[in-house]
Amino acid sequence: MTNRPAIRHIVFFSAKDKADIPTIVAGLRELGKIPHSDVFEVRENTKGDAWSAEVDVIVYGEFASDEALAAYKAHPIYAHAITVVKPLRDLRIAADF
């Protein structure tokens, strides 16, 4: 049996203006400085799926518990990243499993 994280947190973003994607990526990468995740990645979508090209950026994190995810979202860096990214993004879809 493998040791799996308790929570996997995935968020998909699209940019209002594609020229802002590097700024969105940089803002979201700041979230990696928050100490509560066990794994954290921010990547641009390679858009290899011919049926769907809406998503520009993906955030992926693994957390040991619901409490760790809540602490991550309560961190001041998280609040700052929202102020940077929210005005530039259109779509935001989050899923936890």
Secondary structure, 3 states (H helix, E strand, C coil): CCCCCCEEEEEEEEECCHHHHHHHHHHHHHHHHCCCCCEEEEEECCCCCCCCCCCCEEEEEEECCHHHHHHHHHCHHHHHHHHHHHHHEEEEEEEEC
